[in-house]
Amino acid sequence: MLGLSLFITCCIWLCLVPFRWKDPSLAAVAGRILAFLVLPILKVNLKIENKERLYENQPCIYIGNHQSNLDVFTYALSYPTRTVVIGKKELKWLPLFGLLLMGSGNILIHRQDRKHSIKGLNKATQEIIKNKLSVWLFPEGTRNHGSKHMLPFKKGAFHLAVTAQVPIVPIVHQHLKTYYNSIEKRLGHCDITIRVLEPISTKDLIIEDIHWLIEEVRSRMEKELETLS
């Protein structure tokens, strides 16, 4: 059923793409459709705390903890309009999904090519400033599979925020172990909370402040993750 719901969402998304090519709000529309179809199937009651903060601070850099593939379905409802992601260039070759990524205005870069990655981040900075777009990133870089602590943060999201001089809005997803049985591979009827934290300003910060910024943001997110667990 989850696969069917994802397929239906992609079909609707694909129908919209030709009429709204490069529209940065398309992914948010798809997210609402996906959540509408999937959350009842998963028997999940999703609560988004401080949802108003998603829009009070745009343009901004949204960063969230990333635990499993289930995040795709639960984060979908909170994905803001006028927001893009930065992904691997190779994703554009994926059947259907690659077209949807490009058609929604997302930024694809060669992650293994440092020169191209920097160019991609510079492009993202220009989009933020010129078109007032926000960017959603998972600073851990990959799924942490429900680890007690988040993985070390990569610098990209923070470099982007400081360069564009826009706030960082941390988003903390309830710990995986509180709603998913990893032994039985089962997600039962449950309540899941996603909490949007206070924005962290980058005004007047410089590149040399990134290390401090990473530690500050990670510390706040770890603390909130503990309270949600």
Order of alpha helices (4+ residues) and beta strands (2+ residues): alpha-alpha-beta-alpha-beta-alpha-beta-alpha-beta-alpha-beta-alpha-beta-beta-beta-beta-alpha
